[in-house]
């Protein structure tokens, strides 16, 4: 219900929407804790030619959308507790907010399958040192053990590595293990978010 003063903003991946498990369940949990939940859908990634843009232009287009969405969300209520949840491409949105948003020092950041191989993300985390939880799967091709450890350490964050989980935090061909992985994600979020 509005008035709780809690806001969660979900930033999806490329082709991984907020209705899919790794974002849906954290969003549902945050909502159950009284947060207003805003699930973002990017327009820029659907623009013709987006994939051909240089990385800095892609990031600029994403940043513009992210800033606009956060402004709209903040105008809805007086929020005192804010959580940003990003999945994959959404973690680039988080890295932008960490450095550029006045909220970054007070908000909590949940990085799902963060793109730790990208130097701008690692630099943003080290610079802003946001209150962070990083979650990856060991079988995610975009996971890197050294960089994952580096971002966690650089902001004194918390982390969860799920053995054998892929880029959608599932264990291919093993539904019970995938459900257990999701339970571990939610437990980690519940331990990280103080409400």
N, C-alpha and C positions, 0 to 999 in steps of 0.2 A: 504494500500500500504506500502511496506517496506520503511523504512526511517523516519517513524513517530516517532520512538523511543518508541513505546508502545507495550507491550507484555502481553497477557493473557494466562495462562496455566490452563486447565481444568482437574481436577482429579476426575474420575467418582466413583460411588459406586460399590459395588459388585453386578453385574448383572444389574446395572443402568448405561447405557452408556451415552456418551456425546451427543448422538442424541436424548435423551429423554428430555421432556420439561424443567425440573428444571435446566438442564445444557445447553440445546440447546439455549433457549432464552437469558439467560445471556451472552452466548458466542456470539450470534448474535448481541446483544446490544453493547458489547465491540468491536466487529469488526466494527460496524457502527460508533464507536468513533475513528476509525483509528488504532485499535490494531491488531497486528498479533496474531492469535489465534491458540494455539497448544492444540489439544484434545488428551489426553493420553488414551491408552488401556494397561492394565496390562497384562504381560505374566505370572507373578508369580502365580496369582490366578487361572490360568488355568492348572497349573502343577499338575500331579497326586500326591496325598498325601499332598497338601498344607493345606487342612482343618484339617489334623491331626497334623500339626506342633504346637509346643508351641508358645504362643503369641509373645514372643520376637523374635523367628525365622521368624514368619510371618512379623513382623514389619521390621526386618532387610532386608528381601527379597523385601518388598515394598520400603523401603528407598533406596536401591541400584538402583532400577528402576527409582525412582523419581529423584535421583541425576543425573543419566545418561540423562534422558529426559530434565531436566532443562539445563544441560550443552550443549546439542545439540541445544536447542532453543536459548540460549544466544549467540551461535556462529554464528547465522544467521544475526545478525544486532547489532548495538550499541543501547541497550535499556536503556532509562532513566526512564521510568514509567512501572512498572511491577505489575500485579495483578495475584494472585493465587486463583483459585476457586475450592473448594473441596466439594464433596457430600458424606456424610456418611463415607464409608471406605476412601474416598478421604480426609476427614478431618484428618485422621491419617497421610496422606502424608503431609498435611499442618502443623501438629504439629511437624513433623520431620524437615521440612524446616524452621519453626519458630526458632528452636533451633540451627540447623546446617548450614543453608545457610547464607553466607555473605550478601545476599540480604534482609534478614528478617527485617532489621531496616528501609529499604527504600520501600519495597514492600507493597502492600495492600493485605489483606487476607479476602476472603469471605467464610464463613463456612456455608454450606447448610446442614441442619439436622445433626449438629455435634454430635459426639459420646461422649457427655459430661459425661456419666457415667463412662468412662474410665479414671482412675487417671492419666496415662501418658499424655493424651491430656490436662487435666486441669493443670498439672505441667508445660508442655511446654508453654502454654499460659501465665501462671503467670511468668515464667522465662524470656521469650523473649519479652513479651508485644507487639506483633505485632499490627499494625494498622488494626483493625478487624471489620467486620460486621458478626453477627451471626443470622441465620434465621432458625426457627423451626416451626413445627406445634404442637398445643396443644394435638392433638390426636395421635402423633407419639409415639409408645411404647418405643422408645429410647430417648425420651425427658424427662428431669427431671427439674422441675422449679428451685430448689435450685442450682443445678450445672450449669444450663443455666445462671442464674443470677451471679453465682460466676465467670464463665469465662469472661462474659461481663465486670464485675467490675474489674477483676484482670488486664485487659489490657486497661481499660478505653475505651472499645469498644462500638459499636452501636449494637442494636439488633432489630429484628422484630419477633414477635410471631404471627402466623396466627391461629386464633381460628378454632378448628375442623379439621385442616389439618393433614393428615397422614404423613407417612415417605417419600412419594414422593411429599409432599406439595400439595396434592389434597384433596378435600372434597368428600369422596366416595358418589356416587349416585347424585351428584349435579354439573353438568358441568358448569353452569354459575358461581357458587361460586368458582370452581376450576380455571376458567379463571380469575376471579377477584383476587384470591390468587396470580396467576402468575403476574398479573399487579402490585400487591403490592410488590412482590419480585423485579421486575424491577425498580419500583419507588424507593425502598430502595437502590438498587445498584446505581441508577443514583444520588441519594442524597449523597451517600458515596464516589463515585469515582469523583474526581474533574474535570474530562474532559468529 
